Amino acid sequence: MGIISIENLKNLADNGNNEAKYELGLRYYRGIGVPVDYEQARNYLEDAEKNGIGGASYYLGVIYYNGKGTPTNHAKAKEYFEKSEATNNVFSSYYLGKLYYWGDGVEKNLDKANEYKAKVLAKPFFSNQDTDIKNFYSFTDFEGASRTYATNLQKRVQNEFANLFGENENKDI
């Protein structure tokens, strides 16, 4: 979908265009042409996802994982990440690995966490990343490490992902 005004997107979405709903969801999520509004983003993305727009699953997972415009719900985030991960979305694999590593919304399972880690590390753009990022995905540095360290490292990894796709450094992916 090319560059379309917010008004035109809303008209298309109101007339049932699911791609327009997805695009509006992303714009509200990122604050592109509209103020950031996670509740609006979630509403549009949920509607798009229910109607077969697969990319919406990932963003819904992030919304529920981080509690953006809704209470944090790791179990619901997991459901959306699993849908997205089924389409080989490496970012969803990353979050699923974290959920299983920490036991957030799921029973802690290091074997599952390592399965997702392997999927992430198998992606070519990780082969030359720095040691800290590789250690994050190996989960071995977390033994005895504080959750704060892990959270800060997560933000670094998110910035690496964002830089890969030309996003602003401080935006969520």
C-alpha positions in Angstrom: 0.0 0.0 0.0 1.5 3.3 -1.1 1.5 6.6 0.9 -2.1 7.3 1.8 -3.5 10.0 4.1 -4.9 9.0 7.4 -8.4 10.1 6.3 -8.3 7.9 3.2 -6.9 5.0 5.3 -9.8 5.5 7.8 -12.3 5.5 4.9 -10.8 2.3 3.5 -10.8 0.7 6.9 -14.4 1.6 7.6 -15.3 0.0 4.3 -13.6 -3.3 5.3 -10.1 -3.0 3.8 -8.0 -5.1 6.0 -4.7 -3.8 4.7 -5.8 -0.3 5.6 -6.7 -1.5 9.1 -3.2 -3.0 9.4 -1.5 0.2 8.1 -3.6 2.4 10.5 -2.6 0.1 13.4 1.0 0.5 12.5 0.7 4.3 12.2 -1.0 4.6 15.6 1.6 2.3 17.1 4.5 4.3 15.8 2.9 7.8 15.7 3.2 8.3 12.0 0.9 11.1 11.0 -1.1 10.6 14.2 -0.3 10.8 17.9 0.9 7.4 19.3 -2.2 5.7 20.6 -1.6 2.0 21.5 -5.3 1.4 22.2 -6.2 2.5 18.7 -3.3 0.6 17.3 -4.4 -2.6 19.1 -8.0 -2.2 17.9 -7.0 -1.8 14.2 -4.3 -4.6 14.4 -6.7 -7.0 16.1 -9.3 -6.5 13.4 -6.7 -6.9 10.7 -5.3 -10.0 12.3 -8.7 -11.6 12.6 -9.2 -11.0 8.9 -6.0 -12.7 7.8 -3.3 -10.0 7.9 -0.5 -12.1 9.4 1.9 -9.2 10.1 -0.5 -7.9 12.7 0.2 -10.9 15.0 3.8 -9.8 15.7 2.8 -6.2 16.7 -0.1 -7.5 18.8 2.4 -9.7 20.6 4.6 -6.7 21.3 1.7 -4.7 22.6 0.6 -7.3 25.0 4.2 -8.2 26.0 5.0 -4.7 26.9 1.6 -3.6 28.2 1.2 -0.8 25.7 -2.3 0.6 26.0 -3.4 -2.5 27.7 -2.3 -4.5 30.8 0.8 -6.7 30.2 -0.4 -10.1 29.3 2.4 -12.5 28.5 0.1 -15.4 27.8 -1.7 -13.4 25.2 1.6 -12.1 23.8 2.7 -15.7 23.5 -0.3 -16.6 21.4 0.3 -13.8 19.0 4.0 -14.5 18.8 3.4 -18.1 18.0 1.1 -17.1 15.1 3.8 -14.8 13.8 6.6 -17.2 14.5 4.8 -19.8 12.3 5.6 -17.5 9.4 9.3 -17.5 10.3 9.3 -14.1 12.0 12.6 -14.0 13.7 11.5 -11.3 16.1 8.7 -13.5 17.4 11.2 -16.3 17.9 13.3 -13.8 20.0 10.3 -12.9 22.2 9.2 -16.5 22.6 12.7 -17.5 23.7 12.5 -14.8 26.3 9.1 -15.9 27.5 10.3 -19.4 28.0 13.6 -18.4 29.5 12.0 -16.2 32.2 8.8 -18.2 32.6 6.6 -15.2 31.8 3.1 -16.3 30.9 4.4 -19.8 30.3 6.1 -22.5 32.4 9.8 -21.8 32.4 11.4 -24.1 29.9 15.1 -23.7 29.0 14.9 -26.4 26.2 12.1 -24.4 24.5 14.1 -21.2 25.0 17.1 -22.7 23.4 15.0 -24.0 20.4 13.9 -20.4 19.7 17.5 -19.2 20.3 18.7 -21.6 17.6 16.1 -20.2 15.2 17.3 -16.6 15.8 20.9 -17.5 15.5 20.2 -19.4 12.2 19.3 -16.1 10.6 22.2 -14.8 8.5 22.2 -11.3 9.8 23.1 -12.6 13.3 26.2 -14.4 12.1 28.5 -11.4 12.5 26.9 -9.6 15.4 28.9 -8.7 18.5 29.5 -11.1 21.4 27.0 -9.5 23.7 24.2 -10.1 21.3 25.3 -13.7 20.7 25.6 -14.2 24.5 22.1 -12.8 25.0 20.7 -15.5 22.7 22.9 -18.2 24.2 21.1 -17.5 27.5 24.3 -18.7 29.3 25.3 -15.3 30.5 22.0 -15.0 32.3 23.0 -17.5 35.0 23.5 -15.2 38.0 22.9 -12.1 36.0 20.4 -9.6 37.1 17.1 -9.1 35.2 18.1 -5.4 34.8 21.2 -6.5 32.8 19.0 -8.7 30.6 16.5 -5.9 30.0 19.2 -3.4 29.0 20.7 -6.0 26.7 17.2 -6.7 25.3 17.0 -2.9 24.4 20.3 -3.1 22.7 19.2 -6.1 20.6 16.0 -4.3 19.8 18.0 -1.3 18.6 20.2 -3.6 16.5 17.0 -4.9 14.9 15.6 -1.4 14.4 18.9 -0.2 12.9 18.7 -3.1 10.4 15.4 -1.9 9.2 16.1 1.9 9.3 13.9 2.5 12.3 14.6 5.2 14.9 16.8 3.9 17.6 14.3 4.4 20.4 11.3 3.0 18.7 10.0 -0.5 19.6 10.2 -3.0 16.8 
